[in-house]
Amino acid sequence: MSQNYQHVSYLWEDSKAASLSGNEVDLFIYRSNILGADLRITNYGGGNTSVKIKDKDPLTGQETEVMWIKGSGGDIGTLKKSGCAALYLDRLLSLENVYRGLEHEDEMVELFNHCIFDLASKAPSIDTPLHGFLPFKHIDHLHPDAAIAIAAAKDGKKITEELFGGQIGWVGWQRPGFDLGLQLRACLQEAAAKGIQLRGIMLGSHGLFTWADTSYDCYLNTLDVIEKCAEYIKQNEGKTRPVFGGPKIASLETDKRISQAKAIAPVLRGFCSSYVQMIGHFSDDERVLQFINSNDLDVLAPLGTSCPDHFLRTKISPLVLNLKPDQDLSDVEGIKAQIQPLFEAYRVMYAEYHATCARPNSPAMRDPNPVVILYPGVGMFTFAKDKQTARVAAEFYTNAINVMRGAEAISKYTSLPRQEAFDIEYWLLEEAKLQRMPKPKSMSGRVAFVTGSAGGIGKAIAKKMAQEGACVVINDVNAERMEEAKKEFTALFGKDSVSTVLADVTSQESIENAMGEACLAFGGVDVIVNNAGISISKGILEHTQQDWDRLFDILVKGQFLVSQAAVAIMRKQNLGGDIVNIVSKNAFVAGPNNAGYGSAKAAQAHMTRLLAAELGPDRIRVNTVNPDAVIADSNIWAGGWAEGRAKAYGIKVEELPAFYAKRTLLNQSILPEDIANACYAFVGGLLHKSTGNALNVDGGVAAGFLR
């Protein structure tokens, strides 16, 4: 067997495997991880792997056979022992004695729990009997693009037989479950009766099973089979007709594609969020562009996908936009009017699909909006409840494109029949899994753009919103500081929850670019916190015009430019939104040596009221948080502000924290987290009918009471 693969990645490291030698479970997990690292082999959450070992029964002390398998809802690429299920194999196989047939096979899933060996096991997946009824030590069940292309081809069974000389069996399409496990065993037995020793089984429209006696041999067998499928497709591609029938249109240049994507994403997000607020993802991968620009798009896109894993994450079919690639998107209302009928027609189609295919006990219809939206010449948008789900949907549809391409190269692509697709999407077991999912956090599905969020108050605000489920756009003028913040947020919340962009709030070009990046990363923006600022404390004669201009540029013009750019996006989405302005007690309290800063803060406070009055019809709430003396981890104390305030009050710099705390009614210091909590109070959902308000977070300064 060769290790020189062209279509899959050989990732096995002998030194790593040697360090696990003797522990079959660890080797199985290692194999799983490196298989899952190659998206051509299987997507996030797709496929399953297993190993059968001998272990001591804790009750009898006797040796017994145990099967370790990826647990329900897991991902082989990131699998750990804690994500596996371990079952007594003899008990699992004995369930055949109580199996009542295909119509009752869902009831078998609960019986898997009676087979649990390791009490720390994850819930066993629906694939458990498929592995159990195959008598091999190591088994891989994967969804490789190349294999599914053959499995989804019109004459896939014949191609499989000829390509592998009968060494790969064939089991026609059937929903995963207990009965499919019995069919796999029967396929193996039928081949053995003919004197054929199978090295794998192809599942029609679904995926591939391969196996071996060692983890390494199983890995090689899997790669070899996938490689052979991929090479066969490559040799046949373009022989009878161009890929996807050849190009119908040309893609825009990269910069123009990105520009169009930024402009249209909030509009699409608004339409897709009519049921539940969604987060977006954009891809202009070359494989995607080849498909959406092709002559075959109109024929293949409505067919939908074949593999159940693809289908579950991408819905029955994508929506294809009727926009020209280079269409002027500046007329937002005109664009909305052009594509609104497409969404309405999609929702009607989906409702009819549900009504036609639903069974008496089927769950109620879910969100009828599309998950995948194709913009010929530009790219693919996917929308889901969170960024990870949207990104994974894009990955799965890219795999579906690969499958269609491969199947069309060797035969004719076939998708799942609508009823079969419905039975997967509205499977009661899938519904039960959805019902077990934790309740969404209060800011799930929302995108927060906090200016100056690489440190201090801004970072605390962004962190609070990420903790509550929001996607956050970290932005700052300090690239090094921003990169550190990104590392911290990624470690805390994962890569899909955070995006970063340099942003200078005094530059309209910079702000519009930053907002565009937010649209590209997440589909739009919902929450704006105008936090970026500086502080200058000087007496009137020491205060320069340059000081004055800098304060008003960053605090007042910055708030204006950011709010202006955000409102344009929010109006595209038509989902409402929040703007929270971090102002100050100094907007209302006249203190010494504070003419420039206090005046700028007063302007910020009144702009809040003005925008609240203007944006109410758009359901955009505009509110103020007034901090005072936030000393910890705040940039406000840089640049001489601390010295200036100490001088104004006739004390030393080191005495400021105690001075500020003592002058409050609560006698407490104010922390960045306190400001973050105040912002969350406005945007977390409980005050969704409040606008034009101010919330003081100053420990109680009577002079700052609003009247």
C-alpha positions as semicolon CSV with decimal commas, in nm:
position;residue;x (nm);y (nm);z (nm)
1;M;0,000;0,000;0,000
2;S;0,133;0,340;-0,100
3;Q;0,176;0,640;0,123
4;N;0,203;0,872;-0,179
5;Y;-0,152;0,999;-0,207
6;Q;-0,272;1,272;-0,441
7;H;-0,630;1,314;-0,324
8;V;-0,611;1,259;0,054
9;S;-0,359;1,355;0,319
10;Y;-0,140;1,089;0,482
11;L;-0,103;1,222;0,838
12;W;0,008;0,916;1,035
13;E;0,319;0,982;1,244
14;D;0,500;0,668;1,353
15;S;0,653;0,840;1,656
16;K;0,314;0,959;1,776
17;A;0,159;0,617;1,719
18;A;0,451;0,448;1,895
19;S;0,390;0,658;2,204
20;L;0,038;0,512;2,211
21;S;0,147;0,157;2,137
22;G;-0,034;-0,104;2,339
23;N;-0,339;0,115;2,397
24;E;-0,586;0,031;2,122
25;V;-0,839;0,291;2,235
26;D;-0,582;0,571;2,217
27;L;-0,473;0,452;1,873
28;F;-0,834;0,448;1,756
29;I;-0,878;0,805;1,878
30;Y;-0,553;0,908;1,709
31;R;-0,670;0,752;1,381
32;S;-1,002;0,929;1,416
33;N;-0,839;1,267;1,471
34;I;-0,614;1,250;1,165
35;L;-0,899;1,125;0,947
36;G;-1,116;1,412;1,065
37;A;-0,841;1,663;0,991
38;D;-0,894;1,617;0,615
39;L;-1,225;1,770;0,502
40;R;-1,208;1,568;0,180
41;I;-1,254;1,261;0,398
42;T;-1,528;1,379;0,629
43;N;-1,674;1,703;0,761
44;Y;-1,711;1,835;1,113
45;G;-1,940;1,601;1,305
46;G;-1,960;1,358;1,013
47;G;-1,869;0,991;1,003
48;N;-1,787;0,750;1,281
49;T;-1,499;0,528;1,389
50;S;-1,467;0,237;1,631
51;V;-1,241;-0,027;1,785
52;K;-1,321;-0,357;1,957
53;I;-1,098;-0,460;2,247
54;K;-1,082;-0,716;2,526
55;D;-1,136;-0,572;2,873
56;K;-1,213;-0,701;3,222
57;D;-1,579;-0,698;3,319
58;P;-1,591;-0,499;3,647
59;L;-1,876;-0,724;3,773
60;T;-1,743;-1,071;3,690
61;G;-1,373;-1,010;3,654
62;Q;-1,391;-1,209;3,332
63;E;-1,252;-1,085;3,002
64;T;-1,520;-0,949;2,772
65;E;-1,533;-0,781;2,430
66;V;-1,598;-0,406;2,438
67;M;-1,659;-0,174;2,144
68;W;-1,544;0,187;2,170
69;I;-1,714;0,420;1,922
70;K;-1,758;0,792;1,871
71;G;-2,053;0,907;2,078
72;S;-2,363;1,083;1,952
73;G;-2,305;1,435;1,826
74;G;-1,927;1,413;1,838
75;D;-1,663;1,497;1,580
76;I;-1,387;1,252;1,489
77;G;-1,142;1,533;1,415
78;T;-1,156;1,655;1,775
79;L;-1,259;1,328;1,941
80;K;-1,134;1,250;2,290
81;K;-1,197;0,949;2,509
82;S;-1,462;1,147;2,694
83;G;-1,654;1,181;2,366
84;C;-1,677;0,805;2,309
85;A;-1,927;0,538;2,401
86;A;-1,802;0,200;2,524
87;L;-2,044;-0,093;2,503
88;Y;-2,050;-0,463;2,584
89;L;-2,043;-0,614;2,236
90;D;-2,232;-0,932;2,330
91;R;-2,517;-0,728;2,478
92;L;-2,531;-0,506;2,171
93;L;-2,552;-0,806;1,937
94;S;-2,815;-0,969;2,154
95;L;-3,050;-0,680;2,083
96;E;-3,128;-0,860;1,757
97;N;-3,342;-1,094;1,969
98;V;-3,581;-0,811;2,058
99;Y;-3,570;-0,623;1,727
100;R;-3,925;-0,590;1,594
101;G;-3,846;-0,475;1,241
102;L;-3,786;-0,161;1,037
103;E;-4,096;0,025;1,156
104;H;-3,984;-0,005;1,517
105;E;-3,611;0,041;1,488
106;D;-3,598;0,384;1,654
107;E;-3,691;0,215;1,982
108;M;-3,360;0,029;1,967
109;V;-3,165;0,348;2,041
110;E;-3,282;0,358;2,401
111;L;-3,182;-0,007;2,440
112;F;-2,821;0,084;2,354
113;N;-2,801;0,225;2,707
114;H;-2,843;-0,128;2,846
115;C;-2,518;-0,220;2,669
116;I;-2,299;0,049;2,826
117;F;-1,967;-0,079;2,962
118;D;-1,796;0,245;3,063
119;L;-2,029;0,445;3,287
120;A;-1,868;0,770;3,168
121;S;-1,978;0,696;2,811
122;K;-2,137;0,951;2,585
123;A;-2,476;0,855;2,446
124;P;-2,421;0,589;2,174
125;S;-2,489;0,717;1,822
126;I;-2,735;0,578;1,570
127;D;-2,435;0,425;1,388
128;T;-2,355;0,194;1,681
129;P;-2,515;-0,125;1,536
130;L;-2,353;-0,060;1,196
131;H;-2,014;-0,105;1,361
132;G;-2,128;-0,375;1,599
133;F;-2,254;-0,619;1,335
134;L;-1,931;-0,598;1,135
135;P;-1,681;-0,847;1,289
136;F;-1,371;-0,633;1,254
137;K;-1,150;-0,484;1,519
138;H;-1,105;-0,138;1,364
139;I;-1,376;0,023;1,149
140;D;-1,406;0,359;0,973
141;H;-1,739;0,493;0,851
142;L;-1,672;0,813;0,658
143;H;-1,828;1,050;0,407
144;P;-1,549;1,116;0,155
145;D;-1,648;1,334;-0,140
146;A;-1,501;1,093;-0,392
147;A;-1,674;0,787;-0,245
148;I;-2,010;0,960;-0,211
149;A;-1,980;1,078;-0,571
150;I;-1,980;0,712;-0,674
151;A;-2,242;0,621;-0,413
152;A;-2,470;0,899;-0,546
153;A;-2,413;0,819;-0,914
154;K;-2,702;0,669;-1,109
155;D;-2,508;0,346;-1,170
156;G;-2,290;0,367;-0,860
157;K;-2,331;-0,002;-0,772
158;K;-2,196;-0,112;-1,109
159;I;-1,907;0,135;-1,093
160;T;-1,814;0,016;-0,743
161;E;-1,814;-0,348;-0,855
162;E;-1,596;-0,280;-1,159
163;L;-1,359;-0,033;-0,991
164;F;-1,275;-0,260;-0,695
165;G;-1,317;-0,598;-0,859
166;G;-1,587;-0,697;-0,615
167;Q;-1,379;-0,620;-0,303
168;I;-1,606;-0,333;-0,201
169;G;-1,963;-0,439;-0,133
170;W;-2,277;-0,235;-0,193
171;V;-2,578;-0,168;0,029
172;G;-2,847;0,055;-0,119
173;W;-2,974;0,371;0,048
174;Q;-3,142;0,332;0,381
175;R;-3,160;0,561;0,678
176;P;-2,899;0,471;0,944
177;G;-3,027;0,243;1,219
178;F;-3,039;-0,111;1,350
179;D;-3,165;-0,261;1,026
180;L;-2,883;-0,107;0,826
181;G;-2,638;-0,280;1,061
182;L;-2,803;-0,612;0,979
183;Q;-2,779;-0,534;0,607
184;L;-2,406;-0,464;0,637
185;R;-2,357;-0,801;0,803
186;A;-2,565;-0,972;0,533
187;C;-2,361;-0,804;0,259
188;L;-2,043;-0,936;0,418
189;Q;-2,185;-1,286;0,453
190;E;-2,310;-1,296;0,093
191;A;-1,965;-1,202;-0,033
192;A;-1,800;-1,467;0,191
193;A;-2,038;-1,731;0,052
194;K;-1,899;-1,648;-0,292
195;G;-1,541;-1,671;-0,167
196;I;-1,493;-1,291;-0,169
197;Q;-1,319;-1,119;0,119
198;L;-1,448;-0,762;0,128
199;R;-1,228;-0,472;0,233
200;G;-1,518;-0,229;0,261
201;I;-1,882;-0,154;0,179
202;M;-2,026;0,141;-0,011
203;L;-2,356;0,276;0,118
204;G;-2,573;0,410;-0,163
205;S;-2,601;0,793;-0,152
206;H;-2,442;0,787;0,191
207;G;-2,080;0,697;0,249
208;L;-1,816;0,431;0,299
209;F;-1,726;0,157;0,549
210;T;-1,370;0,024;0,565
211;W;-1,188;-0,191;0,820
212;A;-0,875;-0,382;0,924
213;D;-0,722;-0,566;1,218
214;T;-0,495;-0,281;1,330
215;S;-0,554;0,090;1,355
216;Y;-0,276;0,164;1,108
217;D;-0,393;-0,093;0,852
218;C;-0,746;0,040;0,885
219;Y;-0,617;0,393;0,822
220;L;-0,428;0,281;0,511
221;N;-0,721;0,080;0,380
222;T;-0,947;0,382;0,419
223;L;-0,704;0,614;0,240
224;D;-0,643;0,363;-0,039
225;V;-1,012;0,317;-0,112
226;I;-1,080;0,691;-0,114
227;E;-0,772;0,757;-0,328
228;K;-0,887;0,501;-0,585
229;C;-1,233;0,659;-0,601
230;A;-1,086;1,007;-0,643
231;E;-0,839;0,898;-0,909
232;Y;-1,116;0,727;-1,105
233;I;-1,319;1,046;-1,104
234;K;-1,021;1,255;-1,208
235;Q;-0,946;1,026;-1,502
236;N;-1,305;1,054;-1,626
237;E;-1,368;1,421;-1,558
238;G;-1,427;1,626;-1,870
239;K;-1,414;1,326;-2,104
240;T;-1,771;1,348;-2,231
241;R;-1,859;1,708;-2,138
242;P;-1,709;2,003;-1,951
243;V;-1,728;2,012;-1,572
244;F;-2,082;2,116;-1,477
245;G;-2,151;2,178;-1,844
246;G;-1,893;2,456;-1,860
247;P;-1,913;2,816;-1,738
248;K;-2,224;3,023;-1,802
249;I;-2,084;3,340;-1,648
250;A;-1,745;3,457;-1,522
251;S;-1,663;3,540;-1,162
252;L;-1,594;3,895;-1,060
253;E;-1,240;3,976;-0,957
254;T;-1,165;3,897;-0,593
255;D;-1,189;4,255;-0,464
256;K;-1,519;4,310;-0,639
257;R;-1,658;3,977;-0,509
258;I;-1,571;4,076;-0,155
259;S;-1,722;4,421;-0,203
260;Q;-2,048;4,273;-0,333
261;A;-2,055;4,018;-0,051
262;K;-2,015;4,289;0,213
263;A;-2,294;4,492;0,057
264;I;-2,550;4,213;0,014
265;A;-2,483;4,009;0,331
266;P;-2,692;4,225;0,569
267;V;-2,985;4,222;0,326
268;L;-2,973;3,842;0,302
269;R;-2,933;3,812;0,677
270;G;-3,245;4,018;0,728
271;F;-3,452;3,791;0,505
272;C;-3,306;3,474;0,660
273;S;-3,380;3,601;1,011
274;S;-3,756;3,632;0,970
275;Y;-3,800;3,329;1,197
276;V;-3,486;3,320;1,416
277;Q;-3,202;3,571;1,410
278;M;-2,913;3,421;1,215
279;I;-2,537;3,456;1,182
280;G;-2,382;3,446;0,835
281;H;-2,078;3,301;0,662
282;F;-1,938;3,375;0,316
283;S;-1,725;3,158;0,087
284;D;-1,590;3,228;-0,259
285;D;-1,393;2,903;-0,277
286;E;-1,295;2,816;-0,634
287;R;-1,498;2,494;-0,619
288;V;-1,805;2,693;-0,520
289;L;-1,752;2,949;-0,795
290;Q;-1,711;2,680;-1,061
291;F;-2,049;2,537;-0,960
292;I;-2,250;2,856;-0,920
293;N;-2,115;3,000;-1,246
294;S;-2,194;2,688;-1,447
295;N;-2,455;2,592;-1,703
296;D;-2,567;2,304;-1,480
297;L;-2,644;2,519;-1,175
298;D;-3,015;2,553;-1,251
299;V;-3,047;2,176;-1,297
300;L;-2,834;2,050;-1,009
301;A;-2,902;2,305;-0,731
302;P;-3,274;2,221;-0,694
303;L;-3,193;1,849;-0,658
304;G;-3,037;1,900;-0,317
305;T;-2,775;1,676;-0,159
306;S;-2,747;1,300;-0,121
307;C;-2,548;1,224;0,196
308;P;-2,767;1,260;0,510
309;D;-2,496;1,453;0,691
310;H;-2,479;1,704;0,406
311;F;-2,854;1,735;0,388
312;L;-2,913;1,784;0,761
313;R;-2,692;2,092;0,758
314;T;-2,786;2,247;0,423
315;K;-3,163;2,185;0,394
316;I;-3,360;2,051;0,102
317;S;-3,199;2,286;-0,155
318;P;-3,023;2,622;-0,180
319;L;-3,170;2,953;-0,290
320;V;-3,012;3,098;-0,604
321;L;-3,014;3,478;-0,635
322;N;-3,127;3,642;-0,957
323;L;-2,880;3,929;-0,925
324;K;-2,614;4,011;-1,181
325;P;-2,264;3,965;-1,038
326;D;-2,174;4,331;-1,090
327;Q;-2,518;4,469;-1,009
328;D;-2,524;4,805;-0,834
329;L;-2,626;4,720;-0,478
330;S;-2,649;5,077;-0,351
331;D;-3,026;5,092;-0,408
332;V;-3,105;4,882;-0,103
333;E;-3,483;4,900;-0,131
334;G;-3,464;4,811;-0,500
335;I;-3,247;4,507;-0,424
336;K;-3,483;4,399;-0,147
337;A;-3,776;4,425;-0,385
338;Q;-3,590;4,213;-0,641
339;I;-3,498;3,926;-0,410
340;Q;-3,796;3,926;-0,173
341;P;-4,006;3,715;-0,413
342;L;-3,727;3,455;-0,417
343;F;-3,745;3,417;-0,039
344;E;-4,123;3,410;-0,041
345;A;-4,121;3,138;-0,307
346;Y;-3,862;2,939;-0,110
347;R;-4,073;2,956;0,206
348;V;-4,380;2,840;0,013
349;M;-4,180;2,554;-0,141
350;Y;-4,052;2,449;0,201
351;A;-4,399;2,462;0,354
352;E;-4,534;2,245;0,071
353;Y;-4,244;2,003;0,117
354;H;-4,330;1,970;0,486
355;A;-4,702;1,939;0,424
356;T;-4,654;1,676;0,153
357;C;-4,397;1,461;0,333
358;A;-4,500;1,496;0,698
359;R;-4,615;1,184;0,879
360;P;-4,877;1,184;1,158
361;N;-4,608;1,203;1,428
362;S;-4,367;1,437;1,246
363;P;-4,247;1,748;1,431
364;A;-4,400;2,083;1,335
365;M;-4,239;2,272;1,049
366;R;-3,918;2,446;1,144
367;D;-3,767;2,765;1,002
368;P;-3,868;2,775;0,631
369;N;-3,582;3,003;0,526
370;P;-3,286;2,875;0,322
371;V;-2,955;2,786;0,484
372;V;-2,749;2,812;0,163
373;I;-2,775;3,111;-0,072
374;L;-2,582;3,114;-0,399
375;Y;-2,490;3,439;-0,575
376;P;-2,353;3,347;-0,921
377;G;-2,029;3,525;-0,995
378;V;-1,981;3,623;-0,631
379;G;-2,000;3,328;-0,389
380;M;-2,200;3,134;-0,134
381;F;-2,367;3,260;0,184
382;T;-2,481;3,031;0,463
383;F;-2,693;3,134;0,761
384;A;-2,748;2,950;1,088
385;K;-2,806;3,005;1,459
386;D;-2,435;3,062;1,524
387;K;-2,115;3,114;1,330
388;Q;-1,983;2,762;1,369
389;T;-2,304;2,609;1,236
390;A;-2,306;2,853;0,943
391;R;-1,942;2,780;0,862
392;V;-1,994;2,404;0,885
393;A;-2,299;2,432;0,657
394;A;-2,075;2,600;0,399
395;E;-1,820;2,321;0,433
396;F;-2,089;2,057;0,388
397;Y;-2,237;2,224;0,082
398;T;-1,889;2,252;-0,067
399;N;-1,860;1,877;-0,014
400;A;-2,200;1,834;-0,178
401;I;-2,070;2,031;-0,477
402;N;-1,769;1,799;-0,493
403;V;-2,006;1,501;-0,489
404;M;-2,219;1,642;-0,770
405;R;-1,910;1,720;-0,973
406;G;-1,770;1,370;-0,929
407;A;-2,101;1,192;-0,996
408;E;-2,160;1,397;-1,313
409;A;-1,807;1,314;-1,432
410;I;-1,862;0,938;-1,417
411;S;-2,238;0,901;-1,457
412;K;-2,542;1,103;-1,349
413;Y;-2,591;1,261;-1,008
414;T;-2,888;1,144;-0,802
415;S;-3,008;1,308;-0,482
416;L;-3,216;1,170;-0,199
417;P;-3,586;1,140;-0,286
418;R;-3,785;1,414;-0,111
419;Q;-3,960;1,175;0,125
420;E;-3,630;1,016;0,229
421;A;-3,480;1,361;0,278
422;F;-3,775;1,467;0,491
423;D;-3,753;1,153;0,701
424;I;-3,393;1,244;0,779
425;E;-3,457;1,613;0,848
426;Y;-3,763;1,549;1,064
427;W;-3,647;1,221;1,213
428;L;-3,786;1,192;1,565
429;L;-3,441;1,097;1,694
430;E;-3,298;1,415;1,543
431;E;-3,585;1,613;1,693
432;A;-3,511;1,463;2,034
433;K;-3,147;1,564;1,993
434;L;-3,254;1,920;1,910
435;Q;-3,481;1,932;2,215
436;R;-3,191;1,825;2,439
437;M;-2,972;2,110;2,323
438;P;-2,915;2,385;2,582
439;K;-3,132;2,694;2,563
440;P;-2,967;2,967;2,353
441;K;-2,793;3,240;2,549
442;S;-2,953;3,583;2,558
443;M;-2,728;3,729;2,285
444;S;-2,709;3,423;2,060
445;G;-2,752;3,517;1,695
446;R;-2,635;3,874;1,753
447;V;-2,318;4,053;1,639
448;A;-2,154;4,312;1,864
449;F;-1,909;4,576;1,739
450;V;-1,732;4,742;2,033
451;T;-1,491;5,020;1,943
452;G;-1,156;5,025;2,120
453;S;-1,213;4,668;2,239
454;A;-0,855;4,541;2,251
455;G;-0,821;4,643;2,615
456;G;-0,970;4,816;2,917
457;I;-1,342;4,892;2,927
458;G;-1,392;4,795;2,561
459;K;-1,244;4,448;2,608
460;A;-1,454;4,391;2,919
461;I;-1,769;4,486;2,727
462;A;-1,682;4,261;2,433
463;K;-1,600;3,975;2,670
464;K;-1,933;4,010;2,849
465;M;-2,123;3,997;2,521
466;A;-1,926;3,696;2,401
467;Q;-2,003;3,523;2,732
468;E;-2,372;3,586;2,664
469;G;-2,350;3,424;2,319
470;A;-2,279;3,713;2,084
471;C;-2,026;3,713;1,804
472;V;-1,789;4,002;1,867
473;V;-1,584;4,219;1,634
474;I;-1,270;4,325;1,820
475;N;-1,132;4,650;1,676
476;D;-0,868;4,895;1,779
477;V;-0,599;5,125;1,638
478;N;-0,330;4,921;1,811
479;A;-0,265;4,609;1,599
480;E;-0,037;4,440;1,853
481;R;-0,284;4,489;2,135
482;M;-0,568;4,366;1,914
483;E;-0,382;4,048;1,824
484;E;-0,334;3,969;2,191
485;A;-0,704;4,025;2,252
486;K;-0,789;3,792;1,963
487;K;-0,576;3,514;2,113
488;E;-0,748;3,558;2,447
489;F;-1,099;3,560;2,301
490;T;-1,028;3,263;2,076
491;A;-0,903;3,063;2,373
492;L;-1,209;3,157;2,577
493;F;-1,487;3,142;2,317
494;G;-1,351;2,964;2,008
495;K;-1,245;3,093;1,669
496;D;-1,600;3,128;1,539
497;S;-1,706;3,381;1,803
498;V;-1,454;3,653;1,729
499;S;-1,331;3,859;1,435
500;T;-1,076;4,139;1,439
501;V;-1,018;4,448;1,228
502;L;-0,811;4,763;1,261
503;A;-1,038;5,062;1,300
504;D;-0,966;5,432;1,341
505;V;-1,291;5,594;1,455
506;T;-1,182;5,932;1,317
507;S;-1,165;5,796;0,961
508;Q;-1,486;5,733;0,766
509;E;-1,300;5,502;0,526
510;S;-1,157;5,299;0,813
511;I;-1,494;5,265;0,984
512;E;-1,680;5,166;0,669
513;N;-1,413;4,906;0,597
514;A;-1,440;4,770;0,952
515;M;-1,820;4,747;0,926
516;G;-1,782;4,572;0,592
517;E;-1,551;4,318;0,753
518;A;-1,813;4,256;1,022
519;C;-2,068;4,189;0,747
520;L;-1,828;3,953;0,573
521;A;-1,745;3,769;0,896
522;F;-2,093;3,740;1,048
523;G;-2,345;3,876;0,799
524;G;-2,408;4,210;0,964
525;V;-2,409;4,388;1,298
526;D;-2,668;4,428;1,575
527;V;-2,501;4,596;1,869
528;I;-2,270;4,897;1,855
529;V;-2,084;5,017;2,161
530;N;-1,908;5,348;2,105
531;N;-1,634;5,306;2,361
532;A;-1,312;5,429;2,193
533;G;-1,183;5,740;2,359
534;I;-0,906;5,947;2,509
535;S;-0,885;6,181;2,804
536;I;-0,709;6,517;2,835
537;S;-0,722;6,711;3,161
538;K;-0,584;7,064;3,140
539;G;-0,673;7,411;3,257
540;I;-0,826;7,644;2,997
541;L;-0,500;7,832;2,933
542;E;-0,298;7,512;2,899
543;H;-0,556;7,349;2,671
544;T;-0,449;7,371;2,308
545;Q;-0,663;7,376;1,997
546;Q;-0,495;7,050;1,900
547;D;-0,612;6,899;2,229
548;W;-0,966;7,021;2,161
549;D;-0,973;6,886;1,805
550;R;-0,834;6,549;1,909
551;L;-1,095;6,507;2,181
552;F;-1,382;6,597;1,952
553;D;-1,245;6,391;1,662
554;I;-1,222;6,069;1,864
555;L;-1,515;6,111;2,101
556;V;-1,774;6,304;1,903
557;K;-1,691;6,253;1,536
558;G;-1,592;5,894;1,610
559;Q;-1,929;5,822;1,772
560;F;-2,103;5,991;1,479
561;L;-1,912;5,800;1,207
562;V;-1,946;5,460;1,374
563;S;-2,317;5,511;1,442
564;Q;-2,378;5,633;1,088
565;A;-2,208;5,331;0,930
566;A;-2,386;5,093;1,167
567;V;-2,731;5,240;1,104
568;A;-2,686;5,185;0,729
569;I;-2,625;4,814;0,795
570;M;-2,903;4,783;1,051
571;R;-3,150;4,932;0,805
572;K;-3,042;4,679;0,543
573;Q;-3,114;4,399;0,791
574;N;-3,441;4,549;0,922
575;L;-3,387;4,365;1,249
576;G;-3,362;4,666;1,479
577;G;-3,050;4,698;1,691
578;D;-2,872;4,869;1,978
579;I;-2,629;5,157;2,002
580;V;-2,475;5,215;2,344
581;N;-2,253;5,517;2,392
582;I;-1,994;5,513;2,669
583;V;-2,010;5,874;2,785
584;S;-1,915;5,991;3,135
585;K;-2,031;6,155;3,453
586;N;-1,830;6,450;3,319
587;A;-2,101;6,514;3,058
588;F;-2,319;6,644;3,343
589;V;-2,082;6,743;3,623
590;A;-1,872;7,055;3,588
591;G;-1,529;6,973;3,728
592;P;-1,200;7,164;3,724
593;N;-0,949;7,146;3,434
594;N;-1,194;6,960;3,210
595;A;-1,327;7,201;2,946
596;G;-1,239;6,992;2,639
597;Y;-1,316;6,644;2,770
598;G;-1,635;6,747;2,949
599;S;-1,764;6,936;2,645
600;A;-1,698;6,641;2,414
601;K;-1,872;6,405;2,657
602;A;-2,171;6,640;2,675
603;A;-2,188;6,634;2,294
604;Q;-2,181;6,252;2,301
605;A;-2,464;6,245;2,555
606;H;-2,687;6,473;2,350
607;M;-2,611;6,283;2,029
608;T;-2,750;5,978;2,208
609;R;-3,080;6,156;2,264
610;L;-3,091;6,288;1,908
611;L;-3,029;5,946;1,753
612;A;-3,277;5,779;1,988
613;A;-3,543;6,019;1,861
614;E;-3,450;5,960;1,497
615;L;-3,400;5,584;1,496
616;G;-3,703;5,472;1,696
617;P;-3,903;5,385;1,381
618;D;-3,618;5,149;1,283
619;R;-3,641;4,973;1,623
620;I;-3,283;5,083;1,688
621;R;-3,241;5,167;2,055
622;V;-2,980;5,428;2,154
623;N;-2,872;5,456;2,515
624;T;-2,593;5,593;2,730
625;V;-2,373;5,444;3,001
626;N;-2,199;5,702;3,219
627;P;-1,890;5,565;3,397
628;D;-1,671;5,755;3,635
629;A;-1,315;5,691;3,745
630;V;-1,262;5,349;3,591
631;I;-0,900;5,306;3,684
632;A;-0,822;4,935;3,646
633;D;-0,684;4,830;3,306
634;S;-0,805;5,148;3,139
635;N;-0,625;5,353;2,875
636;I;-0,795;5,661;3,013
637;W;-0,509;5,704;3,259
638;A;-0,246;5,717;2,989
639;G;-0,125;6,040;2,833
640;G;-0,122;6,256;3,145
641;W;-0,489;6,223;3,247
642;A;-0,408;6,077;3,590
643;E;-0,156;6,353;3,656
644;G;-0,404;6,615;3,538
645;R;-0,684;6,493;3,763
646;A;-0,453;6,458;4,061
647;K;-0,339;6,816;4,008
648;A;-0,700;6,935;3,977
649;Y;-0,789;6,781;4,313
650;G;-0,462;6,871;4,484
651;I;-0,361;6,511;4,558
652;K;-0,097;6,263;4,446
653;V;-0,157;6,024;4,152
654;E;-0,133;5,719;4,376
655;E;-0,408;5,865;4,595
656;L;-0,660;5,883;4,309
657;P;-0,820;5,537;4,348
658;A;-0,900;5,595;4,714
659;F;-1,008;5,953;4,645
660;Y;-1,252;5,848;4,373
661;A;-1,396;5,563;4,581
662;K;-1,439;5,779;4,889
663;R;-1,632;6,049;4,710
664;T;-1,903;5,800;4,595
665;L;-2,214;5,728;4,790
666;L;-2,135;5,356;4,787
667;N;-1,768;5,414;4,868
668;Q;-1,659;5,171;4,594
669;S;-1,416;5,169;4,301
670;I;-1,557;5,120;3,951
671;L;-1,416;4,838;3,735
672;P;-1,435;4,773;3,360
673;E;-1,664;4,475;3,433
674;D;-1,914;4,713;3,595
675;I;-1,942;4,909;3,271
676;A;-1,973;4,584;3,075
677;N;-2,265;4,477;3,295
678;A;-2,438;4,810;3,239
679;C;-2,406;4,773;2,862
680;Y;-2,544;4,422;2,883
681;A;-2,840;4,551;3,084
682;F;-2,937;4,760;2,782
683;V;-2,878;4,500;2,510
684;G;-2,948;4,168;2,686
685;G;-3,320;4,170;2,609
686;L;-3,488;4,282;2,929
687;L;-3,483;4,653;2,829
688;H;-3,580;4,608;2,465
689;K;-3,840;4,885;2,498
690;S;-3,601;5,139;2,645
691;T;-3,427;5,405;2,437
692;G;-3,283;5,749;2,499
693;N;-3,190;5,652;2,855
694;A;-2,874;5,697;3,058
695;L;-2,737;5,460;3,321
696;N;-2,482;5,594;3,567
697;V;-2,211;5,354;3,683
698;D;-2,013;5,574;3,916
699;G;-2,071;5,434;4,264
700;G;-2,314;5,719;4,327
701;V;-2,202;6,075;4,257
702;A;-2,488;6,301;4,365
703;A;-2,375;6,583;4,140
704;G;-2,414;6,350;3,843
705;F;-2,775;6,258;3,916
706;L;-2,987;6,318;3,608
707;R;-3,279;6,551;3,656
